[in-house]
């Protein structure tokens, strides 16, 4: 199966940006983006996150309208690996440091595949320093990285509906392979 690029419905956010499209139920991508923006402005909350030099740390937050939200600390050189958030829409914003997001501007089949060949032009890269973030739609495939060699990053993430599953992928060149499907009980 081959996957080709398409226009993205996701939105970068900076203070002057407007909102992306509304989801069918619950908070919209714009509302999630506004929530993560307001939450990152809470300097006391951001400073309260324990940071671990060995791996990412996280604290679950109450998101708007029944959404799932997380405050995440990223030691230097850490990342998520390629993944998606299944049927959830989401948003995240960097509160401290800088994150990099690599994503695919392609609609992937939702189920029934193990390996996909990606065509040229599907890769996107975003640098997200403190104060910048983005929202994204369902089945958005990405990886998030703190590429710094000496600085932590901290970010806030929100998803609606609460994450029903996360699909994890490996990538070699233009080949994307489904490796694992995680359910909430795997990470809570």
N, C-alpha and C positions, 0 to 999 in steps of 0.2 A: 504494500500500500504506500502511496506517495502523498505527501501533504505539501500544498503550495501556499504562498503568502496571501494574506488578505488584509484589508484595512482593520485597524484596531479600534475597539470601542473604549479602551482604557484611557485614562486621563492622568496626566501629570498634574501636580498641584504646586503652586506657589501662591503667596498671599493674594495675588490679583486674579487668579484663575476662577472660572465659573465651574459649574457642576456637570458631571456626566449623567447618562440616562438613568431613569428610575427602574428598579427591579419590580417584579410582579407583586411581592408582598414584603412587609417588614421595611427596615431602613433602606433607603436608596444608597447607591454608591456615594453620592454627594453627601448624604447624612453620615455615612461611615467616615468619609474623608474629613468632614467637619469635626466629628468626635475625636479622631486621632490627632487632629490639629490642636483642638482645645486641651486634650490630655497631655500632649507634649509640652504645652505651655505651663503645666503644673510642675515647676522646678523642684518642689519638695518631693513629689511622687517620683520623678525621674531620678533624683539623688538617692532615694531610698532603696533602689534596686541593688541587691548584692551582686557584685561582679566577681566572676570566677576566672582565673587565668587559664583554666583547663578546658572550659567549654561554655556554651551559651547558658544563660540563666533566664528564667521567666517567671512572671507572676500573672495569674489570671485576673482580669478586670471585669467589671460589669459594663457591658456595652449597651448602646441604645436599642430600645425596642426588641429585646430578647436576643441581641447579637452576642457573639463570643468575641472577647477582646483580650489582648496579651501585651504586657510590657516585657520587652526582650533585651537582654544585654549580650553583646557580641564581642568576645575577646579578639585581639588582632589575629588575622589569618583564618577566621572561622566563616562558615557558610552553611546553607541549607541543603545543597545538592538540588538537582532538578526535581520539581514536584508540581502538583496542582492542588486545588482545593475543591475538586468535584463540583457540585451544584451550588456552591456558595459564591457570592460576590464579596469583594473585600476592598480594603484600603490599608495602607501603612504609611508612616511618616517617620523620618529620622529625627530624633530629639537631640542627639549628641554624636559627634564623629561624622563619618560618611559611610554610606552603604552603596553598593553597586548592584543593580538588578540586570540580569540577562534574561530575556524572555523571547517567546516565539510568537510572531504575528501570524498565526495560522490557527484555524479551527481544527482541532483534533477530534477523531471519533471518540465518543464517550466510553464505549465498552467494546469488547470482542476483538482486541488486537494485542499483540505482544511486541511487535517491531514495526517502526515506521521509517521510511526514507524521507527526509526533509529536503525540499528543493532550495535552491539559492534564494536569498532575499527574505527569509523568514526570521532571521536573527535581529533582535533589538537590544541595545545597551543603554542603560540610564545611570547616571551618577546622581546620588541623592544625598547631598550634604545636609547638615542640621537645618531644619525648617522646610525641607522639600519632601514630598511624598507622592503617592499616586493611588488611584483606585483602579479596580479591574473587574471584569465580568466573570461569569462561570467558565470553568475549565481552562483558566489562564495558566499556562505552563511557564514556570520561571525558576530561577535560582537567585538567592540573595546572598551577598558576600560582604564581609568587612576585609578589604584588601590591605588595610594598614598593617604595618609591621610593628607599630608601637602604640596605637591609640585604640581604646575601646569605642564601640558605637552602641547607642541605645535607640530603640525604636518602639513605636506603638502600632499594633495591628488589630483590625476588627473584621469580622466575617459574619455574614448572614445568608442563609440560616447557619446556626452553629455547625461547625465542620462535621459532616456526616462521614467523611473519609478523606484521606490524603493519598494520592497515587504518587509513588516515587519512581524516578526514571534514572537510567544511566544514558550517557550520550558519548558516542565515538564518532567524530566527524559529523556527517549528516544523518547518522543512524540514531534514533531515539528508541530505547527499549524499556518497556514497563517491567520494573523489578519487584515492586511490592505495593500492596494496598494496606494502609494503616487505618484503623478505626479509632474512635475516641478513647476507648479503654486502653489502647496501646500507648498513649502519651499523657493520660491524666492520672 
